[in-house]
Amino acid sequence: PLNLDRGAERIRLGLRPNLPTGLVLFGGQGSMDMLKIARVLNNSVPGVQLILLCGRNEAAAERLRALPGRIPMHVVGFTNEIPYYMALSDFFIGKAGPGSVSEALAMRLPVIVERNAWTLAQERYNADWIQEQQVGVVLKNFSEIGAAVRELLKPETLARYRGKAAGIRNTAIF
């Protein structure tokens, strides 16, 4: 856990201090799926803001920065400050990779991932596990992200997923 003032840090990044914040992350190489996610949420979920970590995908970062924003968005290229951005976030959106999912859950962030024919074989079980453990939402396609975020942000739903995430004790290192 980082000792920081979330509200003040969000303001420093151009975000609103009390608005639910989603962290969008697709690893060090980023993904153009981030643009689809940002567009859908920008057009359908006005009560949310995003931190988008694009990794080395400068094309995605440039397109996201150029997106006319109805919702606050902070776009970052490659960074090693993942714990900082997770500490500022309320939920995670990304691929079902073991590193991303583990980090998000360690920070008590409910996750939203996609599982379909294009999901990497080694990541499919992670999506199934997310559903089994009830620590997030698994979508067939990120075009469904608006409805998923609206449902996740219902206070009772967010509290339930956070409680489940807090109960996960990752002991794989041992």
C-alpha positions, 0 to 999 in steps of 0.5 A: 500500500502506498501512503498518498492522498488519492484525491490530491494525486488525482487532481494533479493528474487532471482528474476529479478527486471523487469520481470512480476511476478505472485503470486500463492496462494491457501490459508493456505493449498496450493495445488498440482495444484501449481506444475502443474501451475509452470510446465506449465509456466516453459515450455511455458512462458519464460518471467515471474517469480513466487512467490509461497506461499505454505501455510502448504503444505510442500510436494508442497513446496519441489517439487516446490523447486526441479523443474528445473527452466527455469523461476525464482521462489521463493517458500515460506511455510506458511507466514503471509506476503501476502501483501508484496508478493502481492506488489511484484507481477503483477498478481495473480493465485489461487483459486476463494476464496473470501479472495484471490480474494478480497486481490488481487483486493485490491492490483490491481492485475488481477486474474487468477482462475479456474472454473470447476466441482471441484470448491467449490460451494461457489467459483463458483460465485466468478469466474463468478463475475471475468468474469462479472467485467472483472478483470481477466481470468477464466479457465476451467483447469489450464493446460490452464495457459500458454496461459492465462498468455501470453494473460494477459501480453500483455500490453493492456490486463494487463492495462485493467484488472488493470484499472478494478481492480482499479475501484473495491471498496469493501465495504462489511465490511460496 
